[in-house]
């Protein structure tokens, strides 16, 4: 959320300043990354929440964490499975 606020705040201020001073410019197109922020910080289903949960589980493991992530976020446009050897 902070990153989104920063982008909006800074870019909008720059646009207003350029307009006010008559400076020619090409409008900036910055991507909306809110869905990436959401997948990280969602209260019970976000990546950070799942990591916290796995850290508290006795015998928690990276494989358990991975399995939970895949179950929860498979198909999300910001999440993908990478196969390693």
RAVENMO-V698234 format. One record per run of one state. SS is the DSSP state (2 for helix, 1 for strand, 0 for the rest). FROM is the first residue (numbers start at 1). TO is the last residue. If there is no record, write none. Layout:
<<SS,FROM,TO> <SS,FROM,TO>>
This chain:
<<0,1,1> <2,2,21> <0,22,33> <2,34,41> <0,42,46> <2,47,56> <0,57,61> <2,62,73> <0,74,85>>
